[in-house]
Amino acid sequence: MGDFLALQALPRRNVPDLLGRSRRFGLDRPFVIDLASDTALAYGAFLARVAGAAAALAERFPAGALIAVMLANKLDTMILRYALSCAGLVEVALNPAHRGEILRGMLETARPAAIVLEGRFRAGVETSGFDLGGVALIEEGALAALCALQRDWEDRPRPALGPGTAGRVIFTSGTTGVSKGAELSHAYEVYTGERIIHRLGFGPDDRCLYVTPIFHVDALVLVSALLHSGGAFVMAPDFSASRFWEDVARSGATSFVYVGSILAILLKGDGPPGAHTLRSTVGGGCPEPVWEEFQSRFGVRIIEAYAMTESIACVMNSYDEQRFGSVGRPLPGYEVMVADGFGRPLPPDEKGEILIRSTEPHGFMTGYLDNPAATAEKIRDFWFHTGDLGAFDADGWLYYHGRLKDVIRRRSENISAAELESVADRHPGVWISAAVGVPSELGEEEVMLYVQPKEGTSVEPADICDFIAANAAPFMVPRFVRIVDRLPLTPTEKVAKAALSREPDAETWVRPG
């Protein structure tokens, strides 16, 4: 365990304060390592660049202005992110892949004063239908000049920042509805990072590799944890299974962040050519069989967590203590309840909706930007209603059982799509699967399973169904199986189920009987 910064008193919980206090670990230590450009920036140099960019931003935009950001993983993105915080501006972190009406809706919600973007994303913004009148567009050349500015840290702008001052807006994925912008305060960013270091065990010598898009909330909490512990942030341009172990070797990474199917994908590869520096990985969505095999094969400790944009640091396993299949136990400062449909707590081993509340102010999101109705729908009776299905065991470990809305109702039985997919993915010929409900002529639903085989492998739908029947309840065996060359994925390597048809077609195999 490392020598952590203490949690700051609530009135002083803001990002510039944390940046300044992290100087205690040394100004010459590596802080941001950008693998795409093969550049490392020491902490003192990073602060000088942040202060310089913040001063220029504060001269151009009024405090509290929202600035949309559509950038890839690179050094200037990191400098801009923390310069915005120090200038008293609000970052609206957008997925650069968005376009059309989805992007227009996000921009109309945020109404940014400026959009910082790479030139390759400009056409998507201009054709989205969003009115760009009065909105500044800042592209790579201007961004590079901005991020090259330097100023003494003590000479940075000093806007008035309370703990509840908005620092970021991050849009939810929209997989279960229209995307909503979660407003995250300065105190939220500081507090959540401090909460997780006690489970991660980070210290000044740790280097954490980040391989997924930086607009996601896990990048915020990870950097906050590293600021509290003196470690370094290693940024890959993207996740590449063929390049992953080379990235680890180049950077000396001791930990990395996983989401979705990343661990399963790495297991299906060759692994590192020899000894490696990784000792842990933290993330969510790891099936139990993958968990056990990954730890055994690579000697990397998996720290499975339960988190979301609105509450990123509520439940985790730890480096020193874990329970296979569980997402962990609640962190100090958070209360977690598994409730029935009336908001009443359920006993151990009974599934219900996962509810969360923080015992500390600003422990989860402030609310959804310009959407009080959605905020009121999610936060009721002081509890945040996650929409996720879970159960505690008798020892207080939480188990995740999928989205409440990702449950298939078949002949009076509730089938968790996540649980069915976990079984199907263990088939030796399956790369990844996705279960969806399709209308049944008998009422309710039938199960349709999409399957992407391992490269160079062919699988028979009947064999997959036999495998599922041998490892799951009979009612979980799909009636329909569709073999596809490739399943659509989100930027976090999860299957984009919204893009999957719910109508069996001529290429869909139908189980007899």
HUZIKA-V379470 format. One line per field, one symbol per residue. phi: phi as a letter, one per 20 degrees, with the letter a starting at -180 (. if undefined). psi: psi as a letter, one per 20 degrees, with the letter a starting at -180 (. if undefined). burial: b if it has 9 or more other ideal C-beta (glycine too) atoms within 8 Angstrom, else e. Layout:
phi=???
psi=???
burial=???
//
This chain:
phi=.eeeffffggfdebfgffgffffgeoeeffcddeffdlcddffffffffffffffffffecfgnfecfcccefagffffggefgffemddfdedffffblfffgfffffflffbcebegfefffffefnffegnefdddgffffffeefcbfgfdffcffcefeffdbcceffmfdqfgcefedegfgfffffffeffeemfbfeecdedddfffefffffffgffffcneddddefaecffdgffffffemfdbbddblegfffffeeenffafcefcbbcrbnefgffgffffffdmdfedfcdbbgfbecdbbfcfebbcgneeocgfgncdccecefdmefdfgmeeafedcbdedgmecgfreglbffffffedclmdeefmddbbeefeneececnfgeddeeclmdedfgffffffffeffeeebcbdcecgdfenlcdeddecdffgmcdcdgffffffffecbfgfeffedccecfbefdffdmefeffeefedgcfeeedffn
psi=qrnqpqpqqghjnrghgggghiihipiiqpgpoohgilppprgghghggggghgghghhhqqpiqpoqpnqrorghggggghhgghikropnoqoiiqabhggggghhghmqhqppqqhiighhghjiipojpjppooagghggggiiqqqphijrqmqoorhjpphqppprhjhkapqqoppprghgggghghgihihhkqahiqpppoirpiiqhhhghghgghhiijaqopoqhrpohhighghgghikpirrpqrcjgghghhiahaqibqripirqpbqkoqghggghggggikpppnprprrghnilhpqarhipropiqjaqqqpipppqoqaijjqqqrqjpqappqqqpipqkiaqhrppkmhghghhhopkjqpohjqprqqaijjppppkrqhikppooljpppohggghhghiipiipgqrppqpqqqijrcrrppppporqpjqqqphhhghggghijrqhiipqhppopqhpqpqrikkqpnhhipqjoqahjppppq.
burial=ebebbeebebeebbbbbbbebbbebbeebbbbbbbbeeeebbbbebbbbbbbbbbbbbeebebebbbbbbbbbbbbbbbbbbbbbbbbbbbbbbbbebebebbbbbbebbebebbbbbeebbebbeebebeeeebebbbeeebbebbebebebeebbeeebebbbbbbbbbbebeeeebbbbbbbbbbbbbbbbbbbbbbbbbbebbbbbbbbbbbbbbbbbbbbbbbbbbbbbbbeebbbeebbebbbebebbbbbbbbbbbbbbbebeebeeebbbebbbbbebbbebbbbbbeebebbbbbbbbebbbbbbbbbbeeebbeebbbbbbebbebbbbeeebeebeeeeebbbbbbbeeebbbbbbbbebeebbeebbbeebbbbebbbbbbeeebbbbbbbbebbbbbeeeebbbbbbbbbbbbbebbebbbbbbbebeeeebbbbbbbbbbeeeebebebbbebbbeebeeebbbebbbbeeebebbbbbbbbbeebeeeeeeebbebee
//
